[in-house]
């Protein structure tokens, strides 16, 4: 194929995508810290005064996902109400264990959700 145009996106620190990525990464880190064999598929969505965590996580210990997210929010400096996002932000978690069908595929040498 011959393309005449090229486009890409770049976002800076503080952009909601960056914040969400850092929270998802922190959930992964927390899971691997307590169970190195954890399987983590976590997505994070942020909007004004609301944060949503969703995905499938298989880990030997239960984790406080809201606490993990609040620590990242605090570490990033979102501590003032004027930001409309911070420590008082409502956090909803829709995380459950990985489905058995996916786990079977992964147990037999697959990767991720294949």
Secondary structure as the mmCIF struct_conf table of DSSP 4:
data_model
#
loop_
_struct_conf.conf_type_id
_struct_conf.id
_struct_conf.beg_label_comp_id
_struct_conf.beg_label_asym_id
_struct_conf.beg_label_seq_id
_struct_conf.end_label_comp_id
_struct_conf.end_label_asym_id
_struct_conf.end_label_seq_id
BEND BEND1 UNK A 4 UNK A 4
TURN_TY1_P TURN_TY1_P1 UNK A 13 UNK A 14
HELX_RH_AL_P HELX_RH_AL_P1 UNK A 16 UNK A 34
TURN_TY1_P TURN_TY1_P2 UNK A 36 UNK A 37
STRN STRN1 UNK A 39 UNK A 47
TURN_TY1_P TURN_TY1_P3 UNK A 48 UNK A 49
STRN STRN2 UNK A 50 UNK A 58
BEND BEND2 UNK A 60 UNK A 61
HELX_RH_AL_P HELX_RH_AL_P2 UNK A 65 UNK A 75
TURN_TY1_P TURN_TY1_P4 UNK A 76 UNK A 77
HELX_RH_3T_P HELX_RH_3T_P1 UNK A 81 UNK A 83
BEND BEND3 UNK A 84 UNK A 84
BEND BEND4 UNK A 86 UNK A 86
TURN_TY1_P TURN_TY1_P5 UNK A 87 UNK A 88
STRN STRN3 UNK A 90 UNK A 96
HELX_LH_PP_P HELX_LH_PP_P1 UNK A 97 UNK A 99
HELX_RH_AL_P HELX_RH_AL_P3 UNK A 100 UNK A 107
TURN_TY1_P TURN_TY1_P6 UNK A 108 UNK A 109
TURN_TY1_P TURN_TY1_P7 UNK A 112 UNK A 113
#
